[in-house]
Amino acid sequence: MRYADIAVVGGGLAGSTAAAMLGRAGVSAVMIDPHAKYPPDLRSEKISTNQLELLRKTGLVDAALRAGRHDRQIWTARFGYLIDKKPSEQFGILYDTMVNAIRGEIPTNVDTIEAKVTEISTGPGRQTLTLSTGEQISARLVILSSGLNIGLLHQLGIDRQVISKCHSITVGFDIAPVGRPAFDFPALTYFSERPSDRSAYLTLFPVPEGMRANLFVYRDMEDPWLREMRDAPEDALHRLYPRLRTFTGEFRITNKLRIRPADLYVSTGHRQAGVVLVGDAFSTSCPSAGTGTDKVFTDVERLCNAYIPAWLATDGMGADKIGAFYDDPAKVACDAWSNATAYHFRSVSIGESLPWQARRWARFLGRRGQGLLRRLRAQVRGEAEAA
Ligand SMILES: Cc1cc2nc3c(=O)[nH]c(=O)nc-3n(C[C@H](O)[C@H](O)[C@H](O)COP(=O)(O)OP(=O)(O)OC[C@H]3O[C@@H](n4cnc5c(N)ncnc54)[C@H](O)[C@@H]3O)c2cc1C
């Protein structure tokens, strides 16, 4: 039996961030994950300005940014029309690169164990984990950061309430211009043209490996469009966004598409002694709203900075202690915002009713107004400097 104060189950973004923060704070912890290196997977592939701020609070921002690529400016467009060129603090970084960079920050005082947790038993005193290797771990607290895997949660009587099945589908791929060394834009967000596109937007952004694309659609997995996209992706994309060429020119998709549906769910029965759920293990987000990483960093930052030090300073790990984390105002606000944004994005992209059409146009005109103002200001500044 191995002993630690904290056992982190799952070394994705949430678990690795928690393990690095706890290790740096000198807390006795172990992290268990079946993969020594997080494998390539389609998940969050960039860090937005807001997420950068949250990541700063974890103390891990430098490691993540070193492995990513800063885009500096994003062009936004719709109907083949350039709406804005905004300065940007966004960093493109493939998910496995980001997780592995954060894992690289886990200090040596945290044991990382390459195994799967197969059994879990919890209570107000100590918790016991059994691993696929047969080893057992005893800890005062288990952080369950096992993502979408429901197995261990079921052992604890925790369930998932699916609130929106296949809320959206993300398509991820690498893209390159044909006949030119680079695209004209540093990064581009191209919004859907009509609700019948059943799409939110396409985002093209630089990662250290080249130009990456994420396309977000609201369809079901049996939609024939997905087969067209798999068979002839360039043609399917041109049919979806006929005026995208204005910005991209001819392009080719240079690798196999990854297509991932996302369900929105929340956990039920999770307020228990000895175990706390973070990241996707607690609840999911809609990829097109881009709020999943905000949720991960908010969960882990609040848990490791505000709660764990106090919990370890007193005896026991009762459900009342754990409940304080789930009621944390910043966490509650982040989860509510993420959920509301998921529904808002869907409705503003594909809602056919008059109010949603009006909002779509208001959004377009608002962004266009901002773009014009920005260009005007830049022009005035340029003239003032020249004078
Ligand atoms: C397609 C897609 C696109 C997305 N795009 C965005 C985006 O653009 N912006 C954004 O902010 N968010 C996005 N998200 C959401 C974001 O990526 C997730 O919220 C985040 O990755 C969740 O991290 P996690 O650590 O909770 O889970 P994961 O990264 O899934 O980690 C779970 C870990 O637990 C391990 N594990 C599972 N079971 C066990 C076990 N029994 N024992 C030990 N280990 C176990 C797994 O091996 C894995 O390493 C996207 C999500 C998806 C699916």
The ligand as an SDF file (V2000), in Angstrom:
LIG
                    3D

 53 58  0  0  0  0  0  0  0  0999 V2000
  -13.7170   17.8150  -29.5150 C   0  0  0  0  0  0  0  0  0  0  0  0
  -13.5090   18.7620  -28.3720 C   0  0  0  0  0  0  0  0  0  0  0  0
  -13.0800   20.0500  -28.6270 C   0  0  0  0  0  0  0  0  0  0  0  0
  -12.9110   20.9310  -27.5690 C   0  0  0  0  0  0  0  0  0  0  0  0
  -12.5270   22.2080  -27.8490 N   0  0  0  0  0  0  0  0  0  0  0  0
  -12.3890   23.0880  -26.8340 C   0  0  0  0  0  0  0  0  0  0  0  0
  -11.9870   24.4440  -27.0970 C   0  0  0  0  0  0  0  0  0  0  0  0
  -11.7890   24.8450  -28.2480 O   0  0  0  0  0  0  0  0  0  0  0  0
  -11.8410   25.2780  -26.0390 N   0  0  0  0  0  0  0  0  0  0  0  0
  -12.0600   24.8650  -24.7530 C   0  0  0  0  0  0  0  0  0  0  0  0
  -11.9040   25.6620  -23.8130 O   0  0  0  0  0  0  0  0  0  0  0  0
  -12.4370   23.5930  -24.4690 N   0  0  0  0  0  0  0  0  0  0  0  0
  -12.5990   22.6980  -25.4730 C   0  0  0  0  0  0  0  0  0  0  0  0
  -12.9750   21.4160  -25.1960 N   0  0  0  0  0  0  0  0  0  0  0  0
  -13.1460   21.0120  -23.7970 C   0  0  0  0  0  0  0  0  0  0  0  0
  -11.8110   20.6980  -23.0960 C   0  0  0  0  0  0  0  0  0  0  0  0
  -10.8930   20.1350  -24.0040 O   0  0  0  0  0  0  0  0  0  0  0  0
  -12.0900   19.7370  -21.9360 C   0  0  0  0  0  0  0  0  0  0  0  0
  -12.9770   20.3610  -21.0570 O   0  0  0  0  0  0  0  0  0  0  0  0
  -10.8130   19.3520  -21.1950 C   0  0  0  0  0  0  0  0  0  0  0  0
   -9.9400   18.7210  -22.0860 O   0  0  0  0  0  0  0  0  0  0  0  0
  -11.1370   18.4190  -20.0280 C   0  0  0  0  0  0  0  0  0  0  0  0
   -9.9380   18.0130  -19.4080 O   0  0  0  0  0  0  0  0  0  0  0  0
   -9.9640   16.8700  -18.3130 P   0  0  0  0  0  0  0  0  0  0  0  0
   -8.6090   16.8290  -17.7150 O   0  0  0  0  0  0  0  0  0  0  0  0
  -11.1360   17.0380  -17.4310 O   0  0  0  0  0  0  0  0  0  0  0  0
  -10.2310   15.5100  -19.1270 O   0  0  0  0  0  0  0  0  0  0  0  0
   -9.2280   14.6730  -20.0750 P   0  0  0  0  0  0  0  0  0  0  0  0
   -8.2540   15.5300  -20.7550 O   0  0  0  0  0  0  0  0  0  0  0  0
  -10.1090   13.7930  -20.8850 O   0  0  0  0  0  0  0  0  0  0  0  0
   -8.3990   13.7740  -19.0650 O   0  0  0  0  0  0  0  0  0  0  0  0
   -8.9090   12.6300  -18.4540 C   0  0  0  0  0  0  0  0  0  0  0  0
   -7.7260   11.7330  -18.1210 C   0  0  0  0  0  0  0  0  0  0  0  0
   -8.1860   10.7200  -17.2280 O   0  0  0  0  0  0  0  0  0  0  0  0
   -7.5600    9.5120  -17.5800 C   0  0  0  0  0  0  0  0  0  0  0  0
   -8.3780    8.4080  -17.0350 N   0  0  0  0  0  0  0  0  0  0  0  0
   -9.6420    8.0570  -17.3860 C   0  0  0  0  0  0  0  0  0  0  0  0
  -10.0400    7.0170  -16.6520 N   0  0  0  0  0  0  0  0  0  0  0  0
   -9.0120    6.7080  -15.8150 C   0  0  0  0  0  0  0  0  0  0  0  0
   -8.8170    5.7180  -14.8160 C   0  0  0  0  0  0  0  0  0  0  0  0
   -9.7650    4.8220  -14.5160 N   0  0  0  0  0  0  0  0  0  0  0  0
   -7.6380    5.6800  -14.1520 N   0  0  0  0  0  0  0  0  0  0  0  0
   -6.6520    6.5860  -14.4330 C   0  0  0  0  0  0  0  0  0  0  0  0
   -6.7920    7.5390  -15.3650 N   0  0  0  0  0  0  0  0  0  0  0  0
   -7.9580    7.5990  -16.0480 C   0  0  0  0  0  0  0  0  0  0  0  0
   -7.4880    9.5600  -19.1010 C   0  0  0  0  0  0  0  0  0  0  0  0
   -6.4940    8.6790  -19.5970 O   0  0  0  0  0  0  0  0  0  0  0  0
   -7.1390   11.0310  -19.3310 C   0  0  0  0  0  0  0  0  0  0  0  0
   -5.7360   11.2110  -19.3450 O   0  0  0  0  0  0  0  0  0  0  0  0
  -13.1570   20.5110  -26.2380 C   0  0  0  0  0  0  0  0  0  0  0  0
  -13.5800   19.2050  -25.9740 C   0  0  0  0  0  0  0  0  0  0  0  0
  -13.7420   18.3240  -27.0380 C   0  0  0  0  0  0  0  0  0  0  0  0
  -14.2110   16.9200  -26.7510 C   0  0  0  0  0  0  0  0  0  0  0  0
  1  2  1  0
  2  3  1  0
  2 52  2  0
  3  4  2  0
  4  5  1  0
  4 50  1  0
  5  6  2  0
  6  7  1  0
  6 13  1  0
  7  8  2  0
  7  9  1  0
  9 10  1  0
 10 11  2  0
 10 12  1  0
 12 13  2  0
 13 14  1  0
 14 15  1  0
 14 50  1  0
 15 16  1  0
 16 17  1  0
 16 18  1  0
 18 19  1  0
 18 20  1  0
 20 21  1  0
 20 22  1  0
 22 23  1  0
 23 24  1  0
 24 25  2  0
 24 26  1  0
 24 27  1  0
 27 28  1  0
 28 29  2  0
 28 30  1  0
 28 31  1  0
 31 32  1  0
 32 33  1  0
 33 34  1  0
 33 48  1  0
 34 35  1  0
 35 36  1  0
 35 46  1  0
 36 37  1  0
 36 45  1  0
 37 38  2  0
 38 39  1  0
 39 40  1  0
 39 45  2  0
 40 41  1  0
 40 42  2  0
 42 43  1  0
 43 44  2  0
 44 45  1  0
 46 47  1  0
 46 48  1  0
 48 49  1  0
 50 51  2  0
 51 52  1  0
 52 53  1  0
M  END
$$$$
